[in-house]
Amino acid sequence: MAIFMTKNENYTQTGVYKFVADSEADIQDIPKDVAPGSRIFCIENSKVFVLSTSFEWIEIKSGSEWHF
């Protein structure tokens, strides 16, 4: 398991982070004490997840406007 923060976007939104996780199982270990809109890229399956305003990591479907 490896998880790391790749970039802090404090210049636009305080507390918004980008993370990279090896597997989807690792996502449960990523903290939720960051701002909604924070993102995770999962290497295992190339999925992108975003932290919702209810502080749940939700998958962003392919073809959406969200980019990692």
TORKOL-4160 file (C-alpha; in steps of 0.2 Angstrom, whole numbers, padded with zeros to 4 digits, m for minus):
68
<pt num="1" X="0000" Y="0000" Z="0000"/>
<pt num="2" X="0006" Y="0017" Z="m0004"/>
<pt num="3" X="m0003" Y="0034" Z="m0003"/>
<pt num="4" X="0004" Y="0051" Z="m0006"/>
<pt num="5" X="m0001" Y="0068" Z="m0008"/>
<pt num="6" X="0004" Y="0075" Z="m0025"/>
<pt num="7" X="m0001" Y="0093" Z="m0024"/>
<pt num="8" X="m0009" Y="0106" Z="m0013"/>
<pt num="9" X="m0020" Y="0118" Z="m0022"/>
<pt num="10" X="m0021" Y="0131" Z="m0008"/>
<pt num="11" X="m0019" Y="0145" Z="m0021"/>
<pt num="12" X="m0037" Y="0142" Z="m0026"/>
<pt num="13" X="m0046" Y="0132" Z="m0012"/>
<pt num="14" X="m0039" Y="0130" Z="0005"/>
<pt num="15" X="m0037" Y="0112" Z="0010"/>
<pt num="16" X="m0040" Y="0104" Z="m0007"/>
<pt num="17" X="m0028" Y="0090" Z="m0010"/>
<pt num="18" X="m0024" Y="0077" Z="m0024"/>
<pt num="19" X="m0019" Y="0060" Z="m0018"/>
<pt num="20" X="m0013" Y="0044" Z="m0027"/>
<pt num="21" X="m0017" Y="0027" Z="m0021"/>
<pt num="22" X="m0010" Y="0010" Z="m0027"/>
<pt num="23" X="m0027" Y="0001" Z="m0025"/>
<pt num="24" X="m0045" Y="0005" Z="m0022"/>
<pt num="25" X="m0044" Y="m0004" Z="m0005"/>
<pt num="26" X="m0031" Y="0010" Z="0000"/>
<pt num="27" X="m0044" Y="0024" Z="m0002"/>
<pt num="28" X="m0052" Y="0020" Z="0015"/>
<pt num="29" X="m0035" Y="0025" Z="0023"/>
<pt num="30" X="m0035" Y="0042" Z="0015"/>
<pt num="31" X="m0040" Y="0055" Z="0028"/>
<pt num="32" X="m0057" Y="0064" Z="0025"/>
<pt num="33" X="m0051" Y="0080" Z="0035"/>
<pt num="34" X="m0048" Y="0089" Z="0019"/>
<pt num="35" X="m0059" Y="0100" Z="0009"/>
<pt num="36" X="m0073" Y="0093" Z="m0002"/>
<pt num="37" X="m0066" Y="0093" Z="m0020"/>
<pt num="38" X="m0050" Y="0084" Z="m0015"/>
<pt num="39" X="m0046" Y="0070" Z="m0027"/>
<pt num="40" X="m0039" Y="0053" Z="m0028"/>
<pt num="41" X="m0031" Y="0044" Z="m0043"/>
<pt num="42" X="m0031" Y="0025" Z="m0041"/>
<pt num="43" X="m0017" Y="0017" Z="m0050"/>
<pt num="44" X="m0025" Y="m0001" Z="m0050"/>
<pt num="45" X="m0040" Y="0004" Z="m0061"/>
<pt num="46" X="m0037" Y="0022" Z="m0066"/>
<pt num="47" X="m0052" Y="0028" Z="m0057"/>
<pt num="48" X="m0054" Y="0045" Z="m0050"/>
<pt num="49" X="m0063" Y="0049" Z="m0034"/>
<pt num="50" X="m0068" Y="0066" Z="m0027"/>
<pt num="51" X="m0073" Y="0070" Z="m0009"/>
<pt num="52" X="m0091" Y="0075" Z="m0008"/>
<pt num="53" X="m0098" Y="0088" Z="0003"/>
<pt num="54" X="m0105" Y="0074" Z="0014"/>
<pt num="55" X="m0086" Y="0069" Z="0016"/>
<pt num="56" X="m0088" Y="0053" Z="0006"/>
<pt num="57" X="m0076" Y="0047" Z="m0008"/>
<pt num="58" X="m0086" Y="0045" Z="m0023"/>
<pt num="59" X="m0081" Y="0039" Z="m0040"/>
<pt num="60" X="m0080" Y="0051" Z="m0055"/>
<pt num="61" X="m0087" Y="0042" Z="m0070"/>
<pt num="62" X="m0076" Y="0042" Z="m0086"/>
<pt num="63" X="m0080" Y="0057" Z="m0098"/>
<pt num="64" X="m0085" Y="0069" Z="m0084"/>
<pt num="65" X="m0077" Y="0087" Z="m0083"/>
<pt num="66" X="m0067" Y="0082" Z="m0068"/>
<pt num="67" X="m0048" Y="0079" Z="m0071"/>
<pt num="68" X="m0035" Y="0073" Z="m0059"/>
